[in-house]
Amino acid sequence: MSAVKTPTLYIEGPAFWAPTLPGWDVARAAFTGTGAPVDPPAKRPAPQVLAPAERRRAPDTVALALEVASNAVAASGRDAKDLPCIFASAHGDLGINDYMCGVLASDPTVLSPIKFHNSVHNAAVGYWTIGVGCMAASNSVAAYETTFASALLEAAAQCAADDQAVLLVGYDMPAVGALASVTASRGLLAVAMVIAPQRTERTVAAFDWSLAAGPSQAIAPRSEAAQALATNAMADALPLFEALASGRNETLAMPLSARLSLQLQLSQG
């Protein structure tokens, strides 16, 4: 059986946030060696799409996800309310999960309704669609160590099938409490971009994509700035963002499982 030819797709509005790299311009400079991570690290962002009271109550995962989503959409020049979106997190909010487990084990009657509300995996995409008035399709993806690659495949397939731009957002936070003994996620990291079916004046890169059978090793981050973030559960996004920062054409193999990988041929500009 011959391979299915997938259409070339286009990246707009790459966005990035980590405490040491709070914004794509800072991250791009650090990845290419023309700049450095900020010191002291930045405080968590305060996404303006939320009302002030919601902004104060929002957990770190929501704050990070909405910050990069807003930046990606703004850089793409598109209208957030019209964009289908895919939000991806390997673990969701591990801090709230640890809290929920501890309270349920000790005194369930004092469980916080707000924390319970924010514990669901699709909390961030729910806040986003309500905040920007988006009625387009939304999805929440989790695939452990290959979460970003899996979400990128989902976004690419949806964009190609519907011939419509898609917002892709990935984010994860540190494991805390007992959960830190079973998952190694550390630090805060969030990324985003818009995947589009046609080239526009906002296009920063094009990519051809396919699936490849057989084992594929995860690509290790190259720069010190990216290596410092490699213990976060969203680390499989780092090679793509380093490639975008470099301005060079590159081939990337992003593992999806032990037997399958997403192959990208990235063309800049």
Secondary structure in CASP SS format (residue, H / E / C, confidence):
PFRMAT SS
TARGET T0000
AUTHOR 0000-0000-0000
METHOD secondary structure of the structure
MODEL  1
M C 1.00
S C 1.00
A C 1.00
V C 1.00
K C 1.00
T C 1.00
P C 1.00
T C 1.00
L E 1.00
Y E 1.00
I E 1.00
E E 1.00
G E 1.00
P E 1.00
A E 1.00
F E 1.00
W E 1.00
A E 1.00
P C 1.00
T C 1.00
L E 1.00
P C 1.00
G C 1.00
W H 1.00
D H 1.00
V H 1.00
A H 1.00
R H 1.00
A H 1.00
A H 1.00
F H 1.00
T H 1.00
G C 1.00
T C 1.00
G C 1.00
A C 1.00
P C 1.00
V C 1.00
D C 1.00
P C 1.00
P C 1.00
A C 1.00
K C 1.00
R C 1.00
P C 1.00
A C 1.00
P C 1.00
Q C 1.00
V C 1.00
L C 1.00
A C 1.00
P H 1.00
A H 1.00
E H 1.00
R H 1.00
R H 1.00
R H 1.00
A C 1.00
P C 1.00
D H 1.00
T H 1.00
V H 1.00
A H 1.00
L H 1.00
A H 1.00
L H 1.00
E H 1.00
V H 1.00
A H 1.00
S H 1.00
N H 1.00
A H 1.00
V H 1.00
A H 1.00
A H 1.00
S H 1.00
G C 1.00
R C 1.00
D C 1.00
A H 1.00
K H 1.00
D H 1.00
L C 1.00
P C 1.00
C E 1.00
I E 1.00
F E 1.00
A E 1.00
S C 1.00
A C 1.00
H C 1.00
G C 1.00
D C 1.00
L H 1.00
G H 1.00
I H 1.00
N H 1.00
D H 1.00
Y H 1.00
M H 1.00
C H 1.00
G H 1.00
V H 1.00
L H 1.00
A H 1.00
S H 1.00
D C 1.00
P H 1.00
T H 1.00
V H 1.00
L C 1.00
S C 1.00
P H 1.00
I H 1.00
K H 1.00
F H 1.00
H H 1.00
N H 1.00
S C 1.00
V C 1.00
H C 1.00
N C 1.00
A H 1.00
A H 1.00
V H 1.00
G H 1.00
Y H 1.00
W H 1.00
T H 1.00
I H 1.00
G H 1.00
V H 1.00
G C 1.00
C C 1.00
M C 1.00
A C 1.00
A C 1.00
S E 1.00
N E 1.00
S E 1.00
V E 1.00
A C 1.00
A C 1.00
Y H 1.00
E H 1.00
T H 1.00
T H 1.00
F H 1.00
A H 1.00
S H 1.00
A H 1.00
L H 1.00
L H 1.00
E H 1.00
A H 1.00
A H 1.00
A H 1.00
Q H 1.00
C H 1.00
A H 1.00
A H 1.00
D H 1.00
D C 1.00
Q C 1.00
A C 1.00
V E 1.00
L E 1.00
L E 1.00
V E 1.00
G E 1.00
Y E 1.00
D E 1.00
M C 1.00
P C 1.00
A C 1.00
V C 1.00
G H 1.00
A H 1.00
L H 1.00
A H 1.00
S H 1.00
V C 1.00
T C 1.00
A C 1.00
S C 1.00
R C 1.00
G C 1.00
L C 1.00
L E 1.00
A E 1.00
V E 1.00
A E 1.00
M E 1.00
V E 1.00
I E 1.00
A E 1.00
P C 1.00
Q C 1.00
R C 1.00
T C 1.00
E C 1.00
R C 1.00
T E 1.00
V E 1.00
A E 1.00
A E 1.00
F E 1.00
D E 1.00
W E 1.00
S E 1.00
L E 1.00
A E 1.00
A E 1.00
G C 1.00
P C 1.00
S C 1.00
Q C 1.00
A C 1.00
I C 1.00
A C 1.00
P C 1.00
R C 1.00
S C 1.00
E H 1.00
A H 1.00
A H 1.00
Q H 1.00
A C 1.00
L C 1.00
A C 1.00
T C 1.00
N C 1.00
A C 1.00
M C 1.00
A H 1.00
D H 1.00
A H 1.00
L H 1.00
P H 1.00
L H 1.00
F H 1.00
E H 1.00
A H 1.00
L H 1.00
A H 1.00
S H 1.00
G C 1.00
R C 1.00
N C 1.00
E E 1.00
T E 1.00
L E 1.00
A E 1.00
M E 1.00
P E 1.00
L C 1.00
S C 1.00
A C 1.00
R C 1.00
L E 1.00
S E 1.00
L E 1.00
Q E 1.00
L E 1.00
Q E 1.00
L E 1.00
S E 1.00
Q E 1.00
G C 1.00
END
